[in-house]
Amino acid sequence: MALQNKGRRWLVYALITTVFWGIWGALIEQPEKAGFPATLGYCMWALTMIPCALLALGWSGWRLEFSGRKVALGLTVGLLGAG
């Protein structure tokens, strides 16, 4: 996939994210089998999101964009992901 088309760059990032989620989902059982509590696995996953969020904020010039639509879409994605 060519990254020259900025209009579709989001799709590349979405596909990479999906692949890594699949890898994480496949491998998360291994620590649990060794006695590592599942809750700590999720905590570690949450902590690994902090550098990703900082990287994304850095790319956006350290500014957050707020609009009703964006907040609603973010809430919907978060709630559906948690469900």
mmCIF file of the N, C-alpha and C atoms, coordinates in Angstrom:
data_MODEL
# 
_entry.id   MODEL 
# 
loop_
_atom_site.group_PDB 
_atom_site.id 
_atom_site.type_symbol 
_atom_site.label_atom_id 
_atom_site.label_alt_id 
_atom_site.label_comp_id 
_atom_site.label_asym_id 
_atom_site.label_entity_id 
_atom_site.label_seq_id 
_atom_site.pdbx_PDB_ins_code 
_atom_site.Cartn_x 
_atom_site.Cartn_y 
_atom_site.Cartn_z 
_atom_site.occupancy 
_atom_site.B_iso_or_equiv 
_atom_site.pdbx_formal_charge 
_atom_site.auth_seq_id 
_atom_site.auth_comp_id 
_atom_site.auth_asym_id 
_atom_site.auth_atom_id 
_atom_site.pdbx_PDB_model_num 
ATOM 1   N N  . MET A 1 1  ? 0.829   -1.187  0.000  1.00 0.00 ? 1  MET A N  1 
ATOM 2   C CA . MET A 1 1  ? 0.000   0.000   0.000  1.00 0.00 ? 1  MET A CA 1 
ATOM 3   C C  . MET A 1 1  ? 0.867   1.242   0.000  1.00 0.00 ? 1  MET A C  1 
ATOM 4   N N  . ALA A 1 2  ? 0.530   2.139   -0.843 1.00 0.00 ? 2  ALA A N  1 
ATOM 5   C CA . ALA A 1 2  ? 1.287   3.380   -0.918 1.00 0.00 ? 2  ALA A CA 1 
ATOM 6   C C  . ALA A 1 2  ? 0.767   4.352   0.133  1.00 0.00 ? 2  ALA A C  1 
ATOM 7   N N  . LEU A 1 3  ? 1.682   4.996   0.820  1.00 0.00 ? 3  LEU A N  1 
ATOM 8   C CA . LEU A 1 3  ? 1.282   5.956   1.851  1.00 0.00 ? 3  LEU A CA 1 
ATOM 9   C C  . LEU A 1 3  ? 1.221   7.382   1.311  1.00 0.00 ? 3  LEU A C  1 
ATOM 10  N N  . GLN A 1 4  ? 1.391   7.547   -0.018 1.00 0.00 ? 4  GLN A N  1 
ATOM 11  C CA . GLN A 1 4  ? 1.350   8.894   -0.566 1.00 0.00 ? 4  GLN A CA 1 
ATOM 12  C C  . GLN A 1 4  ? -0.046  9.492   -0.472 1.00 0.00 ? 4  GLN A C  1 
ATOM 13  N N  . ASN A 1 5  ? -1.057  8.673   -0.549 1.00 0.00 ? 5  ASN A N  1 
ATOM 14  C CA . ASN A 1 5  ? -2.429  9.158   -0.487 1.00 0.00 ? 5  ASN A CA 1 
ATOM 15  C C  . ASN A 1 5  ? -2.820  9.390   0.966  1.00 0.00 ? 5  ASN A C  1 
ATOM 16  N N  . LYS A 1 6  ? -2.760  10.638  1.411  1.00 0.00 ? 6  LYS A N  1 
ATOM 17  C CA . LYS A 1 6  ? -3.044  10.951  2.813  1.00 0.00 ? 6  LYS A CA 1 
ATOM 18  C C  . LYS A 1 6  ? -4.488  10.664  3.187  1.00 0.00 ? 6  LYS A C  1 
ATOM 19  N N  . GLY A 1 7  ? -5.389  10.664  2.223  1.00 0.00 ? 7  GLY A N  1 
ATOM 20  C CA . GLY A 1 7  ? -6.786  10.403  2.508  1.00 0.00 ? 7  GLY A CA 1 
ATOM 21  C C  . GLY A 1 7  ? -7.031  8.985   2.997  1.00 0.00 ? 7  GLY A C  1 
ATOM 22  N N  . ARG A 1 8  ? -6.130  8.065   2.695  1.00 0.00 ? 8  ARG A N  1 
ATOM 23  C CA . ARG A 1 8  ? -6.301  6.668   3.109  1.00 0.00 ? 8  ARG A CA 1 
ATOM 24  C C  . ARG A 1 8  ? -5.279  6.225   4.142  1.00 0.00 ? 8  ARG A C  1 
ATOM 25  N N  . ARG A 1 9  ? -4.507  7.138   4.651  1.00 0.00 ? 9  ARG A N  1 
ATOM 26  C CA . ARG A 1 9  ? -3.494  6.768   5.641  1.00 0.00 ? 9  ARG A CA 1 
ATOM 27  C C  . ARG A 1 9  ? -4.127  6.180   6.898  1.00 0.00 ? 9  ARG A C  1 
ATOM 28  N N  . TRP A 1 10 ? -5.303  6.665   7.257  1.00 0.00 ? 10 TRP A N  1 
ATOM 29  C CA . TRP A 1 10 ? -6.003  6.161   8.431  1.00 0.00 ? 10 TRP A CA 1 
ATOM 30  C C  . TRP A 1 10 ? -6.287  4.674   8.297  1.00 0.00 ? 10 TRP A C  1 
ATOM 31  N N  . LEU A 1 11 ? -6.542  4.223   7.063  1.00 0.00 ? 11 LEU A N  1 
ATOM 32  C CA . LEU A 1 11 ? -6.851  2.817   6.848  1.00 0.00 ? 11 LEU A CA 1 
ATOM 33  C C  . LEU A 1 11 ? -5.643  1.936   7.161  1.00 0.00 ? 11 LEU A C  1 
ATOM 34  N N  . VAL A 1 12 ? -4.460  2.399   6.798  1.00 0.00 ? 12 VAL A N  1 
ATOM 35  C CA . VAL A 1 12 ? -3.237  1.646   7.105  1.00 0.00 ? 12 VAL A CA 1 
ATOM 36  C C  . VAL A 1 12 ? -3.075  1.527   8.618  1.00 0.00 ? 12 VAL A C  1 
ATOM 37  N N  . TYR A 1 13 ? -3.261  2.630   9.327  1.00 0.00 ? 13 TYR A N  1 
ATOM 38  C CA . TYR A 1 13 ? -3.140  2.604   10.787 1.00 0.00 ? 13 TYR A CA 1 
ATOM 39  C C  . TYR A 1 13 ? -4.206  1.704   11.413 1.00 0.00 ? 13 TYR A C  1 
ATOM 40  N N  . ALA A 1 14 ? -5.416  1.750   10.876 1.00 0.00 ? 14 ALA A N  1 
ATOM 41  C CA . ALA A 1 14 ? -6.491  0.904   11.406 1.00 0.00 ? 14 ALA A CA 1 
ATOM 42  C C  . ALA A 1 14 ? -6.166  -0.578  11.188 1.00 0.00 ? 14 ALA A C  1 
ATOM 43  N N  . LEU A 1 15 ? -5.626  -0.921  10.032 1.00 0.00 ? 15 LEU A N  1 
ATOM 44  C CA . LEU A 1 15 ? -5.269  -2.312  9.762  1.00 0.00 ? 15 LEU A CA 1 
ATOM 45  C C  . LEU A 1 15 ? -4.122  -2.785  10.656 1.00 0.00 ? 15 LEU A C  1 
ATOM 46  N N  . ILE A 1 16 ? -3.123  -1.936  10.853 1.00 0.00 ? 16 ILE A N  1 
ATOM 47  C CA . ILE A 1 16 ? -2.007  -2.286  11.739 1.00 0.00 ? 16 ILE A CA 1 
ATOM 48  C C  . ILE A 1 16 ? -2.523  -2.498  13.158 1.00 0.00 ? 16 ILE A C  1 
ATOM 49  N N  . THR A 1 17 ? -3.410  -1.620  13.625 1.00 0.00 ? 17 THR A N  1 
ATOM 50  C CA . THR A 1 17 ? -3.984  -1.752  14.959 1.00 0.00 ? 17 THR A CA 1 
ATOM 51  C C  . THR A 1 17 ? -4.738  -3.064  15.101 1.00 0.00 ? 17 THR A C  1 
ATOM 52  N N  . THR A 1 18 ? -5.529  -3.404  14.092 1.00 0.00 ? 18 THR A N  1 
ATOM 53  C CA . THR A 1 18 ? -6.309  -4.638  14.128 1.00 0.00 ? 18 THR A CA 1 
ATOM 54  C C  . THR A 1 18 ? -5.403  -5.859  14.195 1.00 0.00 ? 18 THR A C  1 
ATOM 55  N N  . VAL A 1 19 ? -4.315  -5.843  13.437 1.00 0.00 ? 19 VAL A N  1 
ATOM 56  C CA . VAL A 1 19 ? -3.365  -6.969  13.470 1.00 0.00 ? 19 VAL A CA 1 
ATOM 57  C C  . VAL A 1 19 ? -2.752  -7.108  14.859 1.00 0.00 ? 19 VAL A C  1 
ATOM 58  N N  . PHE A 1 20 ? -2.333  -5.993  15.446 1.00 0.00 ? 20 PHE A N  1 
ATOM 59  C CA . PHE A 1 20 ? -1.724  -6.059  16.776 1.00 0.00 ? 20 PHE A CA 1 
ATOM 60  C C  . PHE A 1 20 ? -2.725  -6.471  17.840 1.00 0.00 ? 20 PHE A C  1 
ATOM 61  N N  . TRP A 1 21 ? -3.994  -6.070  17.712 1.00 0.00 ? 21 TRP A N  1 
ATOM 62  C CA . TRP A 1 21 ? -5.016  -6.529  18.649 1.00 0.00 ? 21 TRP A CA 1 
ATOM 63  C C  . TRP A 1 21 ? -5.192  -8.036  18.541 1.00 0.00 ? 21 TRP A C  1 
ATOM 64  N N  . GLY A 1 22 ? -5.144  -8.551  17.322 1.00 0.00 ? 22 GLY A N  1 
ATOM 65  C CA . GLY A 1 22 ? -5.257  -9.996  17.129 1.00 0.00 ? 22 GLY A CA 1 
ATOM 66  C C  . GLY A 1 22 ? -4.090  -10.747 17.754 1.00 0.00 ? 22 GLY A C  1 
ATOM 67  N N  . ILE A 1 23 ? -2.894  -10.219 17.585 1.00 0.00 ? 23 ILE A N  1 
ATOM 68  C CA . ILE A 1 23 ? -1.712  -10.836 18.195 1.00 0.00 ? 23 ILE A CA 1 
ATOM 69  C C  . ILE A 1 23 ? -1.836  -10.812 19.710 1.00 0.00 ? 23 ILE A C  1 
ATOM 70  N N  . TRP A 1 24 ? -2.245  -9.660  20.257 1.00 0.00 ? 24 TRP A N  1 
ATOM 71  C CA . TRP A 1 24 ? -2.403  -9.550  21.709 1.00 0.00 ? 24 TRP A CA 1 
ATOM 72  C C  . TRP A 1 24 ? -3.452  -10.539 22.199 1.00 0.00 ? 24 TRP A C  1 
ATOM 73  N N  . GLY A 1 25 ? -4.566  -10.638 21.486 1.00 0.00 ? 25 GLY A N  1 
ATOM 74  C CA . GLY A 1 25 ? -5.621  -11.557 21.892 1.00 0.00 ? 25 GLY A CA 1 
ATOM 75  C C  . GLY A 1 25 ? -5.168  -13.007 21.868 1.00 0.00 ? 25 GLY A C  1 
ATOM 76  N N  . ALA A 1 26 ? -4.315  -13.343 20.915 1.00 0.00 ? 26 ALA A N  1 
ATOM 77  C CA . ALA A 1 26 ? -3.821  -14.716 20.819 1.00 0.00 ? 26 ALA A CA 1 
ATOM 78  C C  . ALA A 1 26 ? -2.797  -15.025 21.907 1.00 0.00 ? 26 ALA A C  1 
ATOM 79  N N  . LEU A 1 27 ? -2.036  -14.030 22.307 1.00 0.00 ? 27 LEU A N  1 
ATOM 80  C CA . LEU A 1 27 ? -0.942  -14.270 23.256 1.00 0.00 ? 27 LEU A CA 1 
ATOM 81  C C  . LEU A 1 27 ? -1.298  -13.994 24.710 1.00 0.00 ? 27 LEU A C  1 
ATOM 82  N N  . ILE A 1 28 ? -2.431  -13.352 24.981 1.00 0.00 ? 28 ILE A N  1 
ATOM 83  C CA . ILE A 1 28 ? -2.753  -12.962 26.358 1.00 0.00 ? 28 ILE A CA 1 
ATOM 84  C C  . ILE A 1 28 ? -2.991  -14.172 27.246 1.00 0.00 ? 28 ILE A C  1 
ATOM 85  N N  . GLU A 1 29 ? -3.345  -15.309 26.658 1.00 0.00 ? 29 GLU A N  1 
ATOM 86  C CA . GLU A 1 29 ? -3.580  -16.511 27.468 1.00 0.00 ? 29 GLU A CA 1 
ATOM 87  C C  . GLU A 1 29 ? -2.296  -17.052 28.091 1.00 0.00 ? 29 GLU A C  1 
ATOM 88  N N  . GLN A 1 30 ? -1.182  -16.853 27.439 1.00 0.00 ? 30 GLN A N  1 
ATOM 89  C CA . GLN A 1 30 ? 0.064   -17.447 27.916 1.00 0.00 ? 30 GLN A CA 1 
ATOM 90  C C  . GLN A 1 30 ? 0.454   -16.995 29.321 1.00 0.00 ? 30 GLN A C  1 
ATOM 91  N N  . PRO A 1 31 ? 0.458   -15.696 29.625 1.00 0.00 ? 31 PRO A N  1 
ATOM 92  C CA . PRO A 1 31 ? 0.778   -15.291 31.001 1.00 0.00 ? 31 PRO A CA 1 
ATOM 93  C C  . PRO A 1 31 ? -0.255  -15.803 32.009 1.00 0.00 ? 31 PRO A C  1 
ATOM 94  N N  . GLU A 1 32 ? -1.522  -15.868 31.593 1.00 0.00 ? 32 GLU A N  1 
ATOM 95  C CA . GLU A 1 32 ? -2.567  -16.347 32.507 1.00 0.00 ? 32 GLU A CA 1 
ATOM 96  C C  . GLU A 1 32 ? -2.329  -17.809 32.865 1.00 0.00 ? 32 GLU A C  1 
ATOM 97  N N  . LYS A 1 33 ? -1.877  -18.602 31.915 1.00 0.00 ? 33 LYS A N  1 
ATOM 98  C CA . LYS A 1 33 ? -1.592  -20.012 32.183 1.00 0.00 ? 33 LYS A CA 1 
ATOM 99  C C  . LYS A 1 33 ? -0.425  -20.169 33.162 1.00 0.00 ? 33 LYS A C  1 
ATOM 100 N N  . ALA A 1 34 ? 0.454   -19.169 33.186 1.00 0.00 ? 34 ALA A N  1 
ATOM 101 C CA . ALA A 1 34 ? 1.611   -19.220 34.080 1.00 0.00 ? 34 ALA A CA 1 
ATOM 102 C C  . ALA A 1 34 ? 1.302   -18.609 35.449 1.00 0.00 ? 34 ALA A C  1 
ATOM 103 N N  . GLY A 1 35 ? 0.037   -18.204 35.684 1.00 0.00 ? 35 GLY A N  1 
ATOM 104 C CA . GLY A 1 35 ? -0.338  -17.670 36.983 1.00 0.00 ? 35 GLY A CA 1 
ATOM 105 C C  . GLY A 1 35 ? -0.424  -16.159 37.052 1.00 0.00 ? 35 GLY A C  1 
ATOM 106 N N  . PHE A 1 36 ? -0.157  -15.457 35.955 1.00 0.00 ? 36 PHE A N  1 
ATOM 107 C CA . PHE A 1 36 ? -0.245  -13.996 35.909 1.00 0.00 ? 36 PHE A CA 1 
ATOM 108 C C  . PHE A 1 36 ? -1.722  -13.620 35.828 1.00 0.00 ? 36 PHE A C  1 
ATOM 109 N N  . PRO A 1 37 ? -2.266  -12.857 36.782 1.00 0.00 ? 37 PRO A N  1 
ATOM 110 C CA . PRO A 1 37 ? -3.700  -12.547 36.785 1.00 0.00 ? 37 PRO A CA 1 
ATOM 111 C C  . PRO A 1 37 ? -4.124  -11.802 35.512 1.00 0.00 ? 37 PRO A C  1 
ATOM 112 N N  . ALA A 1 38 ? -5.314  -12.133 35.024 1.00 0.00 ? 38 ALA A N  1 
ATOM 113 C CA . ALA A 1 38 ? -5.840  -11.510 33.811 1.00 0.00 ? 38 ALA A CA 1 
ATOM 114 C C  . ALA A 1 38 ? -5.971  -9.998  33.975 1.00 0.00 ? 38 ALA A C  1 
ATOM 115 N N  . THR A 1 39 ? -6.340  -9.557  35.165 1.00 0.00 ? 39 THR A N  1 
ATOM 116 C CA . THR A 1 39 ? -6.503  -8.127  35.414 1.00 0.00 ? 39 THR A CA 1 
ATOM 117 C C  . THR A 1 39 ? -5.198  -7.375  35.178 1.00 0.00 ? 39 THR A C  1 
ATOM 118 N N  . LEU A 1 40 ? -4.087  -7.969  35.607 1.00 0.00 ? 40 LEU A N  1 
ATOM 119 C CA . LEU A 1 40 ? -2.796  -7.306  35.389 1.00 0.00 ? 40 LEU A CA 1 
ATOM 120 C C  . LEU A 1 40 ? -2.434  -7.271  33.913 1.00 0.00 ? 40 LEU A C  1 
ATOM 121 N N  . GLY A 1 41 ? -2.876  -8.276  33.171 1.00 0.00 ? 41 GLY A N  1 
ATOM 122 C CA . GLY A 1 41 ? -2.654  -8.269  31.721 1.00 0.00 ? 41 GLY A CA 1 
ATOM 123 C C  . GLY A 1 41 ? -3.346  -7.078  31.079 1.00 0.00 ? 41 GLY A C  1 
ATOM 124 N N  . TYR A 1 42 ? -4.578  -6.809  31.501 1.00 0.00 ? 42 TYR A N  1 
ATOM 125 C CA . TYR A 1 42 ? -5.309  -5.664  30.964 1.00 0.00 ? 42 TYR A CA 1 
ATOM 126 C C  . TYR A 1 42 ? -4.691  -4.346  31.434 1.00 0.00 ? 42 TYR A C  1 
ATOM 127 N N  . CYS A 1 43 ? -4.191  -4.317  32.651 1.00 0.00 ? 43 CYS A N  1 
ATOM 128 C CA . CYS A 1 43 ? -3.519  -3.108  33.149 1.00 0.00 ? 43 CYS A CA 1 
ATOM 129 C C  . CYS A 1 43 ? -2.264  -2.815  32.338 1.00 0.00 ? 43 CYS A C  1 
ATOM 130 N N  . MET A 1 44 ? -1.510  -3.849  32.032 1.00 0.00 ? 44 MET A N  1 
ATOM 131 C CA . MET A 1 44 ? -0.299  -3.666  31.226 1.00 0.00 ? 44 MET A CA 1 
ATOM 132 C C  . MET A 1 44 ? -0.661  -3.171  29.828 1.00 0.00 ? 44 MET A C  1 
ATOM 133 N N  . TRP A 1 45 ? -1.742  -3.729  29.275 1.00 0.00 ? 45 TRP A N  1 
ATOM 134 C CA . TRP A 1 45 ? -2.185  -3.284  27.950 1.00 0.00 ? 45 TRP A CA 1 
ATOM 135 C C  . TRP A 1 45 ? -2.545  -1.803  28.001 1.00 0.00 ? 45 TRP A C  1 
ATOM 136 N N  . ALA A 1 46 ? -3.260  -1.392  29.054 1.00 0.00 ? 46 ALA A N  1 
ATOM 137 C CA . ALA A 1 46 ? -3.647  0.008   29.183 1.00 0.00 ? 46 ALA A CA 1 
ATOM 138 C C  . ALA A 1 46 ? -2.416  0.908   29.301 1.00 0.00 ? 46 ALA A C  1 
ATOM 139 N N  . LEU A 1 47 ? -1.418  0.466   30.050 1.00 0.00 ? 47 LEU A N  1 
ATOM 140 C CA . LEU A 1 47 ? -0.190  1.264   30.194 1.00 0.00 ? 47 LEU A CA 1 
ATOM 141 C C  . LEU A 1 47 ? 0.563   1.396   28.884 1.00 0.00 ? 47 LEU A C  1 
ATOM 142 N N  . THR A 1 48 ? 0.506   0.369   28.041 1.00 0.00 ? 48 THR A N  1 
ATOM 143 C CA . THR A 1 48 ? 1.203   0.458   26.758 1.00 0.00 ? 48 THR A CA 1 
ATOM 144 C C  . THR A 1 48 ? 0.496   1.417   25.798 1.00 0.00 ? 48 THR A C  1 
ATOM 145 N N  . MET A 1 49 ? -0.728  1.814   26.108 1.00 0.00 ? 49 MET A N  1 
ATOM 146 C CA . MET A 1 49 ? -1.441  2.767   25.259 1.00 0.00 ? 49 MET A CA 1 
ATOM 147 C C  . MET A 1 49 ? -0.988  4.204   25.510 1.00 0.00 ? 49 MET A C  1 
ATOM 148 N N  . ILE A 1 50 ? -0.365  4.449   26.658 1.00 0.00 ? 50 ILE A N  1 
ATOM 149 C CA . ILE A 1 50 ? 0.081   5.811   26.986 1.00 0.00 ? 50 ILE A CA 1 
ATOM 150 C C  . ILE A 1 50 ? 1.119   6.317   25.983 1.00 0.00 ? 50 ILE A C  1 
ATOM 151 N N  . PRO A 1 51 ? 2.190   5.547   25.676 1.00 0.00 ? 51 PRO A N  1 
ATOM 152 C CA . PRO A 1 51 ? 3.129   6.041   24.664 1.00 0.00 ? 51 PRO A CA 1 
ATOM 153 C C  . PRO A 1 51 ? 2.474   6.255   23.299 1.00 0.00 ? 51 PRO A C  1 
ATOM 154 N N  . CYS A 1 52 ? 1.529   5.397   22.941 1.00 0.00 ? 52 CYS A N  1 
ATOM 155 C CA . CYS A 1 52 ? 0.821   5.564   21.663 1.00 0.00 ? 52 CYS A CA 1 
ATOM 156 C C  . CYS A 1 52 ? 0.029   6.862   21.652 1.00 0.00 ? 52 CYS A C  1 
ATOM 157 N N  . ALA A 1 53 ? -0.637  7.162   22.754 1.00 0.00 ? 53 ALA A N  1 
ATOM 158 C CA . ALA A 1 53 ? -1.414  8.398   22.846 1.00 0.00 ? 53 ALA A CA 1 
ATOM 159 C C  . ALA A 1 53 ? -0.501  9.615   22.798 1.00 0.00 ? 53 ALA A C  1 
ATOM 160 N N  . LEU A 1 54 ? 0.629   9.543   23.471 1.00 0.00 ? 54 LEU A N  1 
ATOM 161 C CA . LEU A 1 54 ? 1.574   10.663  23.441 1.00 0.00 ? 54 LEU A CA 1 
ATOM 162 C C  . LEU A 1 54 ? 2.132   10.873  22.040 1.00 0.00 ? 54 LEU A C  1 
ATOM 163 N N  . LEU A 1 55 ? 2.402   9.802   21.343 1.00 0.00 ? 55 LEU A N  1 
ATOM 164 C CA . LEU A 1 55 ? 2.893   9.886   19.965 1.00 0.00 ? 55 LEU A CA 1 
ATOM 165 C C  . LEU A 1 55 ? 1.843   10.551  19.070 1.00 0.00 ? 55 LEU A C  1 
ATOM 166 N N  . ALA A 1 56 ? 0.595   10.130  19.209 1.00 0.00 ? 56 ALA A N  1 
ATOM 167 C CA . ALA A 1 56 ? -0.484  10.710  18.404 1.00 0.00 ? 56 ALA A CA 1 
ATOM 168 C C  . ALA A 1 56 ? -0.665  12.192  18.725 1.00 0.00 ? 56 ALA A C  1 
ATOM 169 N N  . LEU A 1 57 ? -0.585  12.551  20.006 1.00 0.00 ? 57 LEU A N  1 
ATOM 170 C CA . LEU A 1 57 ? -0.695  13.963  20.378 1.00 0.00 ? 57 LEU A CA 1 
ATOM 171 C C  . LEU A 1 57 ? 0.468   14.774  19.819 1.00 0.00 ? 57 LEU A C  1 
ATOM 172 N N  . GLY A 1 58 ? 1.664   14.193  19.846 1.00 0.00 ? 58 GLY A N  1 
ATOM 173 C CA . GLY A 1 58 ? 2.824   14.876  19.278 1.00 0.00 ? 58 GLY A CA 1 
ATOM 174 C C  . GLY A 1 58 ? 2.651   15.149  17.795 1.00 0.00 ? 58 GLY A C  1 
ATOM 175 N N  . TRP A 1 59 ? 2.104   14.175  17.082 1.00 0.00 ? 59 TRP A N  1 
ATOM 176 C CA . TRP A 1 59 ? 1.875   14.351  15.645 1.00 0.00 ? 59 TRP A CA 1 
ATOM 177 C C  . TRP A 1 59 ? 0.839   15.431  15.364 1.00 0.00 ? 59 TRP A C  1 
ATOM 178 N N  . SER A 1 60 ? -0.112  15.617  16.291 1.00 0.00 ? 60 SER A N  1 
ATOM 179 C CA . SER A 1 60 ? -1.166  16.610  16.070 1.00 0.00 ? 60 SER A CA 1 
ATOM 180 C C  . SER A 1 60 ? -0.779  17.988  16.602 1.00 0.00 ? 60 SER A C  1 
ATOM 181 N N  . GLY A 1 61 ? 0.454   18.133  17.024 1.00 0.00 ? 61 GLY A N  1 
ATOM 182 C CA . GLY A 1 61 ? 0.889   19.437  17.533 1.00 0.00 ? 61 GLY A CA 1 
ATOM 183 C C  . GLY A 1 61 ? 0.450   19.697  18.954 1.00 0.00 ? 61 GLY A C  1 
ATOM 184 N N  . TRP A 1 62 ? 0.194   18.654  19.732 1.00 0.00 ? 62 TRP A N  1 
ATOM 185 C CA . TRP A 1 62 ? -0.201  18.729  21.133 1.00 0.00 ? 62 TRP A CA 1 
ATOM 186 C C  . TRP A 1 62 ? -1.501  19.495  21.329 1.00 0.00 ? 62 TRP A C  1 
ATOM 187 N N  . ARG A 1 63 ? -2.396  19.394  20.352 1.00 0.00 ? 63 ARG A N  1 
ATOM 188 C CA . ARG A 1 63 ? -3.706  20.031  20.507 1.00 0.00 ? 63 ARG A CA 1 
ATOM 189 C C  . ARG A 1 63 ? -4.790  18.974  20.334 1.00 0.00 ? 63 ARG A C  1 
ATOM 190 N N  . LEU A 1 64 ? -5.820  19.107  21.136 1.00 0.00 ? 64 LEU A N  1 
ATOM 191 C CA . LEU A 1 64 ? -6.959  18.209  21.045 1.00 0.00 ? 64 LEU A CA 1 
ATOM 192 C C  . LEU A 1 64 ? -8.071  18.911  20.289 1.00 0.00 ? 64 LEU A C  1 
ATOM 193 N N  . GLU A 1 65 ? -8.751  18.165  19.451 1.00 0.00 ? 65 GLU A N  1 
ATOM 194 C CA . GLU A 1 65 ? -9.868  18.718  18.710 1.00 0.00 ? 65 GLU A CA 1 
ATOM 195 C C  . GLU A 1 65 ? -11.169 18.267  19.365 1.00 0.00 ? 65 GLU A C  1 
ATOM 196 N N  . PHE A 1 66 ? -12.008 19.222  19.698 1.00 0.00 ? 66 PHE A N  1 
ATOM 197 C CA . PHE A 1 66 ? -13.285 18.920  20.328 1.00 0.00 ? 66 PHE A CA 1 
ATOM 198 C C  . PHE A 1 66 ? -14.419 19.360  19.415 1.00 0.00 ? 66 PHE A C  1 
ATOM 199 N N  . SER A 1 67 ? -15.340 18.472  19.192 1.00 0.00 ? 67 SER A N  1 
ATOM 200 C CA . SER A 1 67 ? -16.602 18.812  18.546 1.00 0.00 ? 67 SER A CA 1 
ATOM 201 C C  . SER A 1 67 ? -17.611 17.769  19.012 1.00 0.00 ? 67 SER A C  1 
ATOM 202 N N  . GLY A 1 68 ? -18.863 18.121  18.966 1.00 0.00 ? 68 GLY A N  1 
ATOM 203 C CA . GLY A 1 68 ? -19.891 17.190  19.432 1.00 0.00 ? 68 GLY A CA 1 
ATOM 204 C C  . GLY A 1 68 ? -19.856 15.867  18.690 1.00 0.00 ? 68 GLY A C  1 
ATOM 205 N N  . ARG A 1 69 ? -19.654 15.926  17.378 1.00 0.00 ? 69 ARG A N  1 
ATOM 206 C CA . ARG A 1 69 ? -19.630 14.709  16.571 1.00 0.00 ? 69 ARG A CA 1 
ATOM 207 C C  . ARG A 1 69 ? -18.445 13.828  16.945 1.00 0.00 ? 69 ARG A C  1 
ATOM 208 N N  . LYS A 1 70 ? -17.272 14.419  17.103 1.00 0.00 ? 70 LYS A N  1 
ATOM 209 C CA . LYS A 1 70 ? -16.081 13.653  17.445 1.00 0.00 ? 70 LYS A CA 1 
ATOM 210 C C  . LYS A 1 70 ? -16.196 13.018  18.829 1.00 0.00 ? 70 LYS A C  1 
ATOM 211 N N  . VAL A 1 71 ? -16.750 13.750  19.766 1.00 0.00 ? 71 VAL A N  1 
ATOM 212 C CA . VAL A 1 71 ? -16.942 13.206  21.109 1.00 0.00 ? 71 VAL A CA 1 
ATOM 213 C C  . VAL A 1 71 ? -17.935 12.050  21.067 1.00 0.00 ? 71 VAL A C  1 
ATOM 214 N N  . ALA A 1 72 ? -19.028 12.213  20.306 1.00 0.00 ? 72 ALA A N  1 
ATOM 215 C CA . ALA A 1 72 ? -20.036 11.156  20.198 1.00 0.00 ? 72 ALA A CA 1 
ATOM 216 C C  . ALA A 1 72 ? -19.454 9.905   19.534 1.00 0.00 ? 72 ALA A C  1 
ATOM 217 N N  . LEU A 1 73 ? -18.673 10.090  18.478 1.00 0.00 ? 73 LEU A N  1 
ATOM 218 C CA . LEU A 1 73 ? -18.060 8.944   17.812 1.00 0.00 ? 73 LEU A CA 1 
ATOM 219 C C  . LEU A 1 73 ? -17.055 8.246   18.723 1.00 0.00 ? 73 LEU A C  1 
ATOM 220 N N  . GLY A 1 74 ? -16.258 9.018   19.449 1.00 0.00 ? 74 GLY A N  1 
ATOM 221 C CA . GLY A 1 74 ? -15.298 8.433   20.380 1.00 0.00 ? 74 GLY A CA 1 
ATOM 222 C C  . GLY A 1 74 ? -15.987 7.669   21.489 1.00 0.00 ? 74 GLY A C  1 
ATOM 223 N N  . LEU A 1 75 ? -17.052 8.236   22.014 1.00 0.00 ? 75 LEU A N  1 
ATOM 224 C CA . LEU A 1 75 ? -17.816 7.547   23.066 1.00 0.00 ? 75 LEU A CA 1 
ATOM 225 C C  . LEU A 1 75 ? -18.428 6.255   22.537 1.00 0.00 ? 75 LEU A C  1 
ATOM 226 N N  . THR A 1 76 ? -18.961 6.301   21.329 1.00 0.00 ? 76 THR A N  1 
ATOM 227 C CA . THR A 1 76 ? -19.567 5.111   20.729 1.00 0.00 ? 76 THR A CA 1 
ATOM 228 C C  . THR A 1 76 ? -18.531 4.019   20.536 1.00 0.00 ? 76 THR A C  1 
ATOM 229 N N  . VAL A 1 77 ? -17.380 4.370   19.999 1.00 0.00 ? 77 VAL A N  1 
ATOM 230 C CA . VAL A 1 77 ? -16.320 3.385   19.800 1.00 0.00 ? 77 VAL A CA 1 
ATOM 231 C C  . VAL A 1 77 ? -15.862 2.797   21.141 1.00 0.00 ? 77 VAL A C  1 
ATOM 232 N N  . GLY A 1 78 ? -15.680 3.647   22.132 1.00 0.00 ? 78 GLY A N  1 
ATOM 233 C CA . GLY A 1 78 ? -15.246 3.178   23.444 1.00 0.00 ? 78 GLY A CA 1 
ATOM 234 C C  . GLY A 1 78 ? -16.251 2.240   24.100 1.00 0.00 ? 78 GLY A C  1 
ATOM 235 N N  . LEU A 1 79 ? -17.511 2.620   24.043 1.00 0.00 ? 79 LEU A N  1 
ATOM 236 C CA . LEU A 1 79 ? -18.543 1.798   24.656 1.00 0.00 ? 79 LEU A CA 1 
ATOM 237 C C  . LEU A 1 79 ? -18.730 0.468   23.925 1.00 0.00 ? 79 LEU A C  1 
ATOM 238 N N  . LEU A 1 80 ? -18.688 0.503   22.599 1.00 0.00 ? 80 LEU A N  1 
ATOM 239 C CA . LEU A 1 80 ? -18.813 -0.735  21.833 1.00 0.00 ? 80 LEU A CA 1 
ATOM 240 C C  . LEU A 1 80 ? -17.604 -1.633  22.064 1.00 0.00 ? 80 LEU A C  1 
ATOM 241 N N  . GLY A 1 81 ? -16.419 -1.023  22.166 1.00 0.00 ? 81 GLY A N  1 
ATOM 242 C CA . GLY A 1 81 ? -15.215 -1.812  22.427 1.00 0.00 ? 81 GLY A CA 1 
ATOM 243 C C  . GLY A 1 81 ? -15.255 -2.449  23.803 1.00 0.00 ? 81 GLY A C  1 
ATOM 244 N N  . ALA A 1 82 ? -15.764 -1.727  24.785 1.00 0.00 ? 82 ALA A N  1 
ATOM 245 C CA . ALA A 1 82 ? -15.851 -2.272  26.134 1.00 0.00 ? 82 ALA A CA 1 
ATOM 246 C C  . ALA A 1 82 ? -16.922 -3.358  26.233 1.00 0.00 ? 82 ALA A C  1 
ATOM 247 N N  . GLY A 1 83 ? -17.964 -3.205  25.409 1.00 0.00 ? 83 GLY A N  1 
ATOM 248 C CA . GLY A 1 83 ? -19.062 -4.182  25.430 1.00 0.00 ? 83 GLY A CA 1 
ATOM 249 C C  . GLY A 1 83 ? -18.659 -5.463  24.788 1.00 0.00 ? 83 GLY A C  1 
# 
